[in-house]
């Protein structure tokens, strides 16, 4: 099982979640973060740290956002790993 970054992260990219991840499974896209499903240990440390509540267990992804499960799985391996806090995007 894994957690998934969903719609509310798009355009803001707060990185509070990445600094608490014990396995460094976050990856950075241009407008959103991704969680690598093969690396996530389902610890839930990131969930309360997300200020926009964009991280969900894959079984609890909001209706209409199920495509983010596949998007995270597809894009995380193609994106650079992120382990340190950065400034959010200006849109946030």
N, CA, C and O atoms as CSV, one atom per row, in Angstrom:
chain,resi,resn,atom,element,x,y,z
A,1,UNK,N,N,0.839,-1.189,0.000
A,1,UNK,CA,C,0.000,0.000,0.000
A,1,UNK,C,C,0.883,1.250,0.000
A,1,UNK,O,O,2.051,1.209,0.387
A,2,UNK,N,N,0.306,2.333,-0.434
A,2,UNK,CA,C,1.075,3.572,-0.541
A,2,UNK,C,C,0.166,4.774,-0.301
A,2,UNK,O,O,-1.059,4.663,-0.267
A,3,UNK,N,N,0.797,5.893,-0.140
A,3,UNK,CA,C,0.080,7.161,-0.083
A,3,UNK,C,C,0.258,7.857,-1.426
A,3,UNK,O,O,1.183,7.555,-2.181
A,4,UNK,N,N,-0.638,8.788,-1.710
A,4,UNK,CA,C,-0.692,9.430,-3.016
A,4,UNK,C,C,-0.844,10.934,-2.823
A,4,UNK,O,O,-1.644,11.383,-2.002
A,5,UNK,N,N,-0.076,11.708,-3.582
A,5,UNK,CA,C,-0.250,13.162,-3.613
A,5,UNK,C,C,-1.329,13.455,-4.650
A,5,UNK,O,O,-1.246,12.998,-5.790
A,6,UNK,N,N,-2.341,14.220,-4.247
A,6,UNK,CA,C,-3.494,14.472,-5.112
A,6,UNK,C,C,-3.609,15.946,-5.524
A,6,UNK,O,O,-2.684,16.733,-5.324
A,7,UNK,N,N,-4.734,16.293,-6.089
A,7,UNK,CA,C,-5.015,17.572,-6.744
A,7,UNK,C,C,-4.616,18.806,-5.937
A,7,UNK,O,O,-4.073,19.752,-6.507
A,8,UNK,N,N,-4.868,18.823,-4.641
A,8,UNK,CA,C,-4.642,20.049,-3.879
A,8,UNK,C,C,-3.172,20.460,-3.792
A,8,UNK,O,O,-2.872,21.591,-3.409
A,9,UNK,N,N,-2.262,19.565,-4.140
A,9,UNK,CA,C,-0.838,19.918,-4.177
A,9,UNK,C,C,-0.486,20.665,-5.465
A,9,UNK,O,O,0.500,21.401,-5.509
A,10,UNK,N,N,-1.283,20.478,-6.500
A,10,UNK,CA,C,-0.968,21.045,-7.804
A,10,UNK,C,C,-0.925,22.567,-7.731
A,10,UNK,O,O,-1.905,23.209,-7.353
A,11,UNK,N,N,0.205,23.126,-8.091
A,11,UNK,CA,C,0.370,24.570,-8.111
A,11,UNK,C,C,0.889,25.165,-6.821
A,11,UNK,O,O,1.131,26.370,-6.759
A,12,UNK,N,N,1.067,24.361,-5.794
A,12,UNK,CA,C,1.593,24.948,-4.551
A,12,UNK,C,C,2.918,24.305,-4.154
A,12,UNK,O,O,3.885,25.010,-3.866
A,13,UNK,N,N,2.972,22.980,-4.135
A,13,UNK,CA,C,4.178,22.232,-3.796
A,13,UNK,C,C,4.772,22.621,-2.439
A,13,UNK,O,O,5.965,22.912,-2.349
A,14,UNK,N,N,3.962,22.628,-1.397
A,14,UNK,CA,C,4.534,22.742,-0.059
A,14,UNK,C,C,5.385,21.506,0.164
A,14,UNK,O,O,5.011,20.415,-0.266
A,15,UNK,N,N,6.503,21.654,0.817
A,15,UNK,CA,C,7.406,20.519,1.000
A,15,UNK,C,C,7.567,20.124,2.463
A,15,UNK,O,O,8.538,19.456,2.819
A,16,UNK,N,N,6.641,20.524,3.301
A,16,UNK,CA,C,6.679,20.141,4.712
A,16,UNK,C,C,6.695,18.618,4.854
A,16,UNK,O,O,7.312,18.082,5.775
A,17,UNK,N,N,6.022,17.935,3.948
A,17,UNK,CA,C,5.892,16.482,3.992
A,17,UNK,C,C,7.213,15.757,3.742
A,17,UNK,O,O,7.459,14.702,4.327
A,18,UNK,N,N,8.054,16.307,2.888
A,18,UNK,CA,C,9.266,15.579,2.491
A,18,UNK,C,C,10.270,15.464,3.626
A,18,UNK,O,O,11.014,14.485,3.687
A,19,UNK,N,N,10.309,16.427,4.514
A,19,UNK,CA,C,11.309,16.403,5.585
A,19,UNK,C,C,10.977,15.383,6.670
A,19,UNK,O,O,11.862,15.009,7.439
A,20,UNK,N,N,9.747,14.929,6.754
A,20,UNK,CA,C,9.380,13.936,7.769
A,20,UNK,C,C,9.366,12.510,7.221
A,20,UNK,O,O,9.178,11.561,7.982
A,21,UNK,N,N,9.559,12.350,5.937
A,21,UNK,CA,C,9.507,11.024,5.320
A,21,UNK,C,C,10.765,10.223,5.684
A,21,UNK,O,O,11.873,10.626,5.329
A,22,UNK,N,N,10.606,9.096,6.387
A,22,UNK,CA,C,11.787,8.324,6.802
A,22,UNK,C,C,12.465,7.556,5.673
A,22,UNK,O,O,13.599,7.105,5.836
A,23,UNK,N,N,11.797,7.400,4.534
A,23,UNK,CA,C,12.376,6.644,3.425
A,23,UNK,C,C,12.633,7.490,2.182
A,23,UNK,O,O,13.011,6.962,1.137
A,24,UNK,N,N,12.430,8.795,2.294
A,24,UNK,CA,C,12.717,9.737,1.208
A,24,UNK,C,C,12.063,9.320,-0.109
A,24,UNK,O,O,12.732,9.200,-1.136
A,25,UNK,N,N,10.745,9.101,-0.066
A,25,UNK,CA,C,10.036,8.602,-1.252
A,25,UNK,C,C,9.302,9.691,-2.015
A,25,UNK,O,O,8.447,9.386,-2.847
A,26,UNK,N,N,9.620,10.973,-1.748
A,26,UNK,CA,C,8.982,12.071,-2.475
A,26,UNK,C,C,9.845,12.493,-3.660
A,26,UNK,O,O,11.074,12.497,-3.596
A,27,UNK,N,N,9.157,12.846,-4.739
A,27,UNK,CA,C,9.813,13.281,-5.962
A,27,UNK,C,C,9.145,14.555,-6.436
A,27,UNK,O,O,7.952,14.761,-6.211
A,28,UNK,N,N,9.918,15.413,-7.095
A,28,UNK,CA,C,9.451,16.751,-7.432
A,28,UNK,C,C,9.187,16.915,-8.920
A,28,UNK,O,O,10.089,16.771,-9.745
A,29,UNK,N,N,7.929,17.219,-9.251
A,29,UNK,CA,C,7.561,17.587,-10.603
A,29,UNK,C,C,7.554,19.100,-10.727
A,29,UNK,O,O,7.872,19.802,-9.768
A,30,UNK,N,N,7.200,19.603,-11.881
A,30,UNK,CA,C,7.181,21.051,-12.100
A,30,UNK,C,C,6.144,21.751,-11.232
A,30,UNK,O,O,6.407,22.827,-10.694
A,31,UNK,N,N,4.966,21.146,-11.093
A,31,UNK,CA,C,3.857,21.801,-10.386
A,31,UNK,C,C,3.309,20.997,-9.213
A,31,UNK,O,O,2.381,21.450,-8.542
A,32,UNK,N,N,3.862,19.813,-8.952
A,32,UNK,CA,C,3.313,18.921,-7.925
A,32,UNK,C,C,4.403,17.972,-7.442
A,32,UNK,O,O,5.377,17.713,-8.148
A,33,UNK,N,N,4.224,17.462,-6.233
A,33,UNK,CA,C,5.108,16.425,-5.708
A,33,UNK,C,C,4.479,15.067,-5.997
A,33,UNK,O,O,3.272,14.960,-6.214
A,34,UNK,N,N,5.315,14.033,-5.996
A,34,UNK,CA,C,4.844,12.670,-6.197
A,34,UNK,C,C,5.415,11.781,-5.109
A,34,UNK,O,O,6.497,12.047,-4.586
A,35,UNK,N,N,4.689,10.724,-4.767
A,35,UNK,CA,C,5.179,9.697,-3.861
A,35,UNK,C,C,5.424,8.439,-4.678
A,35,UNK,O,O,4.557,7.995,-5.430
A,36,UNK,N,N,6.614,7.868,-4.524
A,36,UNK,CA,C,6.953,6.646,-5.249
A,36,UNK,C,C,6.273,5.466,-4.547
A,36,UNK,O,O,6.574,5.188,-3.386
A,37,UNK,N,N,5.366,4.774,-5.229
A,37,UNK,CA,C,4.597,3.715,-4.572
A,37,UNK,C,C,5.429,2.517,-4.123
A,37,UNK,O,O,5.040,1.818,-3.188
A,38,UNK,N,N,6.557,2.269,-4.766
A,38,UNK,CA,C,7.402,1.140,-4.374
A,38,UNK,C,C,8.305,1.471,-3.197
A,38,UNK,O,O,8.905,0.576,-2.602
A,39,UNK,N,N,8.405,2.746,-2.861
A,39,UNK,CA,C,9.277,3.162,-1.765
A,39,UNK,C,C,8.507,3.544,-0.502
A,39,UNK,O,O,9.046,3.453,0.601
A,40,UNK,N,N,7.268,3.964,-0.651
A,40,UNK,CA,C,6.451,4.390,0.487
A,40,UNK,C,C,6.209,3.202,1.420
A,40,UNK,O,O,5.829,2.119,0.976
A,41,UNK,N,N,6.435,3.421,2.719
A,41,UNK,CA,C,6.225,2.350,3.697
A,41,UNK,C,C,4.913,2.524,4.453
A,41,UNK,O,O,4.669,1.832,5.441
A,42,UNK,N,N,4.080,3.433,4.002
A,42,UNK,CA,C,2.744,3.615,4.565
A,42,UNK,C,C,2.779,4.023,6.038
A,42,UNK,O,O,1.936,3.594,6.826
A,43,UNK,N,N,3.752,4.848,6.404
A,43,UNK,CA,C,3.907,5.250,7.808
A,43,UNK,C,C,2.971,6.392,8.201
A,43,UNK,O,O,2.717,6.605,9.387
A,44,UNK,N,N,2.460,7.123,7.220
A,44,UNK,CA,C,1.534,8.243,7.407
A,44,UNK,C,C,2.159,9.483,8.034
A,44,UNK,O,O,1.430,10.404,8.403
A,45,UNK,N,N,3.473,9.541,8.165
A,45,UNK,CA,C,4.129,10.713,8.759
A,45,UNK,C,C,3.871,11.974,7.943
A,45,UNK,O,O,3.798,13.067,8.505
A,46,UNK,N,N,3.734,11.842,6.644
A,46,UNK,CA,C,3.561,12.987,5.758
A,46,UNK,C,C,2.152,13.583,5.800
A,46,UNK,O,O,1.969,14.776,5.555
A,47,UNK,N,N,1.173,12.755,6.107
A,47,UNK,CA,C,-0.234,13.183,6.010
A,47,UNK,C,C,-0.531,14.422,6.852
A,47,UNK,O,O,-1.058,15.395,6.313
A,48,UNK,N,N,-0.216,14.432,8.156
A,48,UNK,CA,C,-0.553,15.623,8.949
A,48,UNK,C,C,0.322,16.837,8.646
A,48,UNK,O,O,-0.010,17.951,9.051
A,49,UNK,N,N,1.432,16.637,7.939
A,49,UNK,CA,C,2.340,17.740,7.633
A,49,UNK,C,C,1.924,18.537,6.416
A,49,UNK,O,O,2.401,19.656,6.224
A,50,UNK,N,N,1.048,17.992,5.588
A,50,UNK,CA,C,0.629,18.678,4.368
A,50,UNK,C,C,-0.381,19.771,4.711
A,50,UNK,O,O,-1.492,19.466,5.146
A,51,UNK,N,N,-0.009,21.047,4.521
A,51,UNK,CA,C,-0.914,22.135,4.905
A,51,UNK,C,C,-2.173,22.248,4.044
A,51,UNK,O,O,-3.134,22.906,4.442
A,52,UNK,N,N,-2.179,21.618,2.878
A,52,UNK,CA,C,-3.371,21.676,2.015
A,52,UNK,C,C,-4.119,20.339,1.978
A,52,UNK,O,O,-5.064,20.170,1.207
A,53,UNK,N,N,-3.694,19.403,2.809
A,53,UNK,CA,C,-4.348,18.088,2.923
A,53,UNK,C,C,-4.474,17.394,1.571
A,53,UNK,O,O,-5.556,16.965,1.169
A,54,UNK,N,N,-3.335,17.294,0.880
A,54,UNK,CA,C,-3.325,16.716,-0.469
A,54,UNK,C,C,-2.838,15.275,-0.504
A,54,UNK,O,O,-2.783,14.681,-1.581
A,55,UNK,N,N,-2.481,14.690,0.645
A,55,UNK,CA,C,-1.925,13.344,0.676
A,55,UNK,C,C,-2.951,12.374,1.265
A,55,UNK,O,O,-3.490,12.596,2.350
A,56,UNK,N,N,-3.205,11.293,0.521
A,56,UNK,CA,C,-4.200,10.307,0.924
A,56,UNK,C,C,-3.647,8.899,0.763
A,56,UNK,O,O,-2.802,8.649,-0.096
A,57,UNK,N,N,-4.128,7.987,1.591
A,57,UNK,CA,C,-3.840,6.582,1.366
A,57,UNK,C,C,-4.511,6.207,0.042
A,57,UNK,O,O,-5.591,6.709,-0.266
A,58,UNK,N,N,-3.887,5.342,-0.729
A,58,UNK,CA,C,-4.430,5.024,-2.049
A,58,UNK,C,C,-5.855,4.474,-1.988
A,58,UNK,O,O,-6.593,4.593,-2.966
A,59,UNK,N,N,-6.253,3.888,-0.886
A,59,UNK,CA,C,-7.620,3.391,-0.740
A,59,UNK,C,C,-8.617,4.486,-0.394
A,59,UNK,O,O,-9.827,4.263,-0.427
A,60,UNK,N,N,-8.107,5.678,-0.059
A,60,UNK,CA,C,-8.977,6.781,0.353
A,60,UNK,C,C,-8.836,8.029,-0.515
A,60,UNK,O,O,-9.195,9.125,-0.087
A,61,UNK,N,N,-8.321,7.870,-1.716
A,61,UNK,CA,C,-8.199,9.005,-2.632
A,61,UNK,C,C,-9.608,9.530,-2.924
A,61,UNK,O,O,-10.516,8.750,-3.208
A,62,UNK,N,N,-9.787,10.848,-2.854
A,62,UNK,CA,C,-11.123,11.416,-3.096
A,62,UNK,C,C,-11.693,11.020,-4.457
A,62,UNK,O,O,-10.966,10.837,-5.433
A,63,UNK,N,N,-12.998,10.897,-4.484
A,63,UNK,CA,C,-13.692,10.558,-5.723
A,63,UNK,C,C,-13.344,11.569,-6.812
A,63,UNK,O,O,-13.356,12.777,-6.578
A,64,UNK,N,N,-13.043,11.075,-7.970
A,64,UNK,CA,C,-12.683,11.920,-9.095
A,64,UNK,C,C,-11.189,12.193,-9.194
A,64,UNK,O,O,-10.729,12.771,-10.179
A,65,UNK,N,N,-10.417,11.778,-8.169
A,65,UNK,CA,C,-8.972,12.004,-8.192
A,65,UNK,C,C,-8.184,10.689,-8.271
A,65,UNK,O,O,-6.978,10.669,-8.022
A,66,UNK,N,N,-8.858,9.611,-8.614
A,66,UNK,CA,C,-8.206,8.301,-8.681
A,66,UNK,C,C,-7.053,8.270,-9.684
A,66,UNK,O,O,-6.142,7.454,-9.541
A,67,UNK,N,N,-7.075,9.130,-10.681
A,67,UNK,CA,C,-5.994,9.196,-11.667
A,67,UNK,C,C,-4.662,9.583,-11.062
A,67,UNK,O,O,-3.614,9.328,-11.655
A,68,UNK,N,N,-4.686,10.196,-9.889
A,68,UNK,CA,C,-3.441,10.577,-9.237
A,68,UNK,C,C,-2.668,9.365,-8.728
A,68,UNK,O,O,-1.455,9.450,-8.534
A,69,UNK,N,N,-3.341,8.245,-8.510
A,69,UNK,CA,C,-2.632,7.020,-8.112
A,69,UNK,C,C,-1.667,6.625,-9.222
A,69,UNK,O,O,-0.485,6.385,-8.974
A,70,UNK,N,N,-2.176,6.560,-10.436
A,70,UNK,CA,C,-1.350,6.207,-11.591
A,70,UNK,C,C,-0.327,7.307,-11.903
A,70,UNK,O,O,0.810,7.017,-12.275
A,71,UNK,N,N,-0.738,8.567,-11.749
A,71,UNK,CA,C,0.171,9.680,-12.029
A,71,UNK,C,C,1.385,9.639,-11.106
A,71,UNK,O,O,2.512,9.807,-11.571
A,72,UNK,N,N,1.179,9.419,-9.811
A,72,UNK,CA,C,2.294,9.317,-8.869
A,72,UNK,C,C,3.207,8.162,-9.255
A,72,UNK,O,O,4.429,8.309,-9.270
A,73,UNK,N,N,2.609,7.004,-9.568
A,73,UNK,CA,C,3.392,5.824,-9.932
A,73,UNK,C,C,4.197,6.035,-11.206
A,73,UNK,O,O,5.322,5.550,-11.322
A,74,UNK,N,N,3.627,6.753,-12.155
A,74,UNK,CA,C,4.297,6.995,-13.435
A,74,UNK,C,C,5.384,8.062,-13.327
A,74,UNK,O,O,6.477,7.902,-13.870
A,75,UNK,N,N,5.073,9.156,-12.619
A,75,UNK,CA,C,5.971,10.307,-12.629
A,75,UNK,C,C,7.077,10.263,-11.569
A,75,UNK,O,O,8.150,10.827,-11.787
A,76,UNK,N,N,6.847,9.620,-10.450
A,76,UNK,CA,C,7.880,9.582,-9.403
A,76,UNK,C,C,9.209,9.025,-9.931
A,76,UNK,O,O,10.250,9.632,-9.681
A,77,UNK,N,N,9.215,7.899,-10.648
A,77,UNK,CA,C,10.494,7.374,-11.148
A,77,UNK,C,C,11.182,8.271,-12.175
A,77,UNK,O,O,12.382,8.130,-12.412
A,78,UNK,N,N,10.439,9.182,-12.780
A,78,UNK,CA,C,10.995,10.065,-13.807
A,78,UNK,C,C,11.428,11.423,-13.244
A,78,UNK,O,O,11.984,12.249,-13.968
A,79,UNK,N,N,11.171,11.649,-11.957
A,79,UNK,CA,C,11.379,12.965,-11.353
A,79,UNK,C,C,12.512,12.917,-10.341
A,79,UNK,O,O,12.839,11.848,-9.824
A,80,UNK,N,N,13.121,14.080,-10.050
A,80,UNK,CA,C,14.201,14.098,-9.062
A,80,UNK,C,C,13.670,13.922,-7.643
A,80,UNK,O,O,12.619,14.451,-7.282
A,81,UNK,N,N,14.414,13.174,-6.860
A,81,UNK,CA,C,14.080,12.969,-5.456
A,81,UNK,C,C,14.226,14.283,-4.701
A,81,UNK,O,O,15.129,15.071,-4.984
A,82,UNK,N,N,13.334,14.518,-3.739
A,82,UNK,CA,C,13.395,15.730,-2.929
A,82,UNK,C,C,13.365,15.313,-1.463
A,82,UNK,O,O,12.510,14.528,-1.053
A,83,UNK,N,N,14.306,15.843,-0.670
A,83,UNK,CA,C,14.409,15.468,0.736
A,83,UNK,C,C,14.460,16.678,1.667
A,83,UNK,O,O,14.393,16.527,2.887
A,84,UNK,N,N,14.578,17.870,1.098
A,84,UNK,CA,C,14.685,19.074,1.913
A,84,UNK,C,C,13.538,20.041,1.609
A,84,UNK,O,O,12.997,20.073,0.504
A,85,UNK,N,N,13.196,20.811,2.615
A,85,UNK,CA,C,12.118,21.799,2.477
A,85,UNK,C,C,12.553,22.900,1.517
A,85,UNK,O,O,13.690,23.370,1.555
A,86,UNK,N,N,11.611,23.302,0.647
A,86,UNK,CA,C,11.827,24.390,-0.299
A,86,UNK,C,C,10.678,25.375,-0.170
A,86,UNK,O,O,9.656,25.067,0.444
A,87,UNK,N,N,10.839,26.529,-0.734
A,87,UNK,CA,C,9.750,27.500,-0.784
A,87,UNK,C,C,8.645,26.958,-1.697
A,87,UNK,O,O,8.937,26.388,-2.747
A,88,UNK,N,N,7.386,27.133,-1.305
A,88,UNK,CA,C,6.296,26.689,-2.190
A,88,UNK,C,C,6.228,27.559,-3.431
A,88,UNK,O,O,6.838,28.626,-3.492
A,89,UNK,N,N,5.487,27.095,-4.410
A,89,UNK,CA,C,5.301,27.878,-5.622
A,89,UNK,C,C,4.563,29.172,-5.314
A,89,UNK,O,O,3.832,29.255,-4.327
A,90,UNK,N,N,4.747,30.152,-6.133
A,90,UNK,CA,C,4.129,31.471,-5.925
A,90,UNK,C,C,2.605,31.402,-5.955
A,90,UNK,O,O,1.936,32.245,-5.359
A,91,UNK,N,N,2.054,30.407,-6.642
A,91,UNK,CA,C,0.604,30.262,-6.742
A,91,UNK,C,C,-0.055,29.852,-5.441
A,91,UNK,O,O,-1.269,29.990,-5.290
A,92,UNK,N,N,0.729,29.350,-4.501
A,92,UNK,CA,C,0.146,28.771,-3.287
A,92,UNK,C,C,-0.345,29.802,-2.312
A,92,UNK,O,O,-0.858,29.452,-1.249
